[in-house]
Amino acid sequence: MQKILLIIGLIFIAAALVYPFLKKIGFGRLPGDLFFKFGNSSFYFPVVTCIIISIVLTIIINLMK
């Protein structure tokens, strides 16, 4: 259990370090992500981005087993 939590923590740190570069190439604003603007407020939910992250993490975790 401790090993899994350590790996998840390292993944979050890596994602935080790589995020500025991914944002420049458009990752996080993919087609299919929902963005609504109502007057002064807005709502953004990255549906496709979440699916891609889920697939990549599933592959990585399955390769570690």
Buried (B, 14 or more C-beta within 10 A) or exposed (E): EEEEEEEEEEBEEEEEEEEEEEEEEEBBEEEEBEEEEEEEEEEEEBEBBEEBEEEEEEEEEEEEE
